[in-house]
């Protein structure tokens, strides 16, 4: 399923445009989170990348 709704990263306005925000001209992105699967093959790698980026404390 394609997501039609987009959210501006600058002002937070919602729009259907794919290229830029009609209010401020800022970039837009899909505001929906990715689907969750209990059989996630890449969970280990995402966890490692977050840990390396400092988003997760080292002692966890």
NUTITI-352230 format. One record per residue (C-alpha): residue in three letters; x, y, z; residue number from 0. Coordinates in Angstrom, 2 decimals. Each point is the difference from the previous one (the first is absolute). Example, Ala and Ser with C-alpha at 12.3 -4.5 7.8 and 13.67 -1.06 7.14 Angstrom:
BEGIN
+------+---------+---------+---------+-----+
| rest |       u |       v |       w |  nr |
+------+---------+---------+---------+-----+
|  ALA |   12.30 |   -4.50 |    7.80 |   0 |
|  SER |    1.37 |    3.44 |   -0.66 |   1 |
+------+---------+---------+---------+-----+
//
This chain:
BEGIN
+------+---------+---------+---------+-----+
| rest |       u |       v |       w |  nr |
+------+---------+---------+---------+-----+
|  UNK |    0.00 |    0.00 |    0.00 |   0 |
|  UNK |    1.30 |    3.45 |   -0.88 |   1 |
|  UNK |   -0.17 |    2.68 |    2.64 |   2 |
|  UNK |   -1.44 |    3.25 |   -1.33 |   3 |
|  UNK |    0.33 |    2.18 |    3.08 |   4 |
|  UNK |    3.29 |    1.85 |    0.53 |   5 |
|  UNK |    1.23 |    2.21 |    2.85 |   6 |
|  UNK |    2.33 |    2.98 |   -0.29 |   7 |
|  UNK |    3.21 |   -0.37 |    2.00 |   8 |
|  UNK |    0.28 |    3.77 |    0.57 |   9 |
|  UNK |   -3.46 |    1.27 |    0.96 |  10 |
|  UNK |   -1.81 |   -3.29 |    0.74 |  11 |
|  UNK |   -2.86 |    0.61 |   -2.44 |  12 |
|  UNK |   -1.67 |   -2.98 |   -1.70 |  13 |
|  UNK |   -0.37 |   -0.04 |   -3.77 |  14 |
|  UNK |   -0.63 |   -2.30 |   -2.95 |  15 |
|  UNK |    2.82 |    1.51 |   -2.05 |  16 |
|  UNK |    3.06 |   -2.18 |   -0.45 |  17 |
|  UNK |    2.65 |    2.56 |   -0.90 |  18 |
|  UNK |   -0.22 |    2.85 |    2.53 |  19 |
|  UNK |   -2.19 |    1.59 |    2.64 |  20 |
|  UNK |   -2.51 |    2.48 |   -1.47 |  21 |
|  UNK |    0.33 |    2.30 |    3.05 |  22 |
|  UNK |    3.76 |    0.34 |    0.55 |  23 |
|  UNK |    1.56 |   -1.92 |   -2.91 |  24 |
|  UNK |    1.76 |   -2.43 |    2.36 |  25 |
|  UNK |    0.63 |   -3.68 |   -0.65 |  26 |
|  UNK |   -2.78 |   -2.49 |    0.70 |  27 |
|  UNK |    0.10 |   -3.59 |    1.25 |  28 |
|  UNK |   -2.44 |   -2.83 |    0.70 |  29 |
|  UNK |   -1.17 |    0.38 |    3.63 |  30 |
|  UNK |   -1.01 |   -3.66 |    0.46 |  31 |
|  UNK |    2.35 |   -2.37 |    1.84 |  32 |
|  UNK |    1.17 |   -3.17 |   -1.77 |  33 |
|  UNK |   -2.05 |   -3.14 |    0.50 |  34 |
|  UNK |    0.92 |   -2.20 |    2.95 |  35 |
|  UNK |    0.77 |   -3.65 |   -0.44 |  36 |
|  UNK |    0.98 |   -2.35 |    2.85 |  37 |
|  UNK |    2.15 |   -1.87 |   -2.52 |  38 |
|  UNK |    2.13 |    3.07 |   -0.78 |  39 |
|  UNK |    3.18 |   -1.15 |   -1.73 |  40 |
|  UNK |    1.81 |    3.34 |    0.39 |  41 |
|  UNK |   -0.76 |    0.86 |    3.64 |  42 |
|  UNK |    3.51 |   -0.94 |    1.10 |  43 |
|  UNK |    1.59 |    2.33 |   -2.56 |  44 |
|  UNK |   -2.29 |    2.96 |    0.77 |  45 |
|  UNK |    0.74 |   -0.44 |    3.70 |  46 |
|  UNK |    3.76 |   -0.02 |   -0.67 |  47 |
|  UNK |   -0.24 |    3.15 |   -2.15 |  48 |
|  UNK |   -1.98 |    1.85 |    2.67 |  49 |
|  UNK |    2.53 |   -1.06 |    2.62 |  50 |
|  UNK |    2.90 |    1.24 |   -2.16 |  51 |
|  UNK |   -1.81 |    3.30 |   -0.64 |  52 |
|  UNK |   -0.40 |    0.56 |    3.74 |  53 |
|  UNK |   -3.78 |   -0.22 |    0.07 |  54 |
|  UNK |    0.18 |   -2.98 |    2.37 |  55 |
|  UNK |    2.28 |   -0.01 |    3.10 |  56 |
|  UNK |    2.99 |   -2.35 |   -0.14 |  57 |
|  UNK |   -0.97 |   -1.90 |    3.15 |  58 |
|  UNK |   -3.27 |   -1.35 |   -1.50 |  59 |
+------+---------+---------+---------+-----+
//
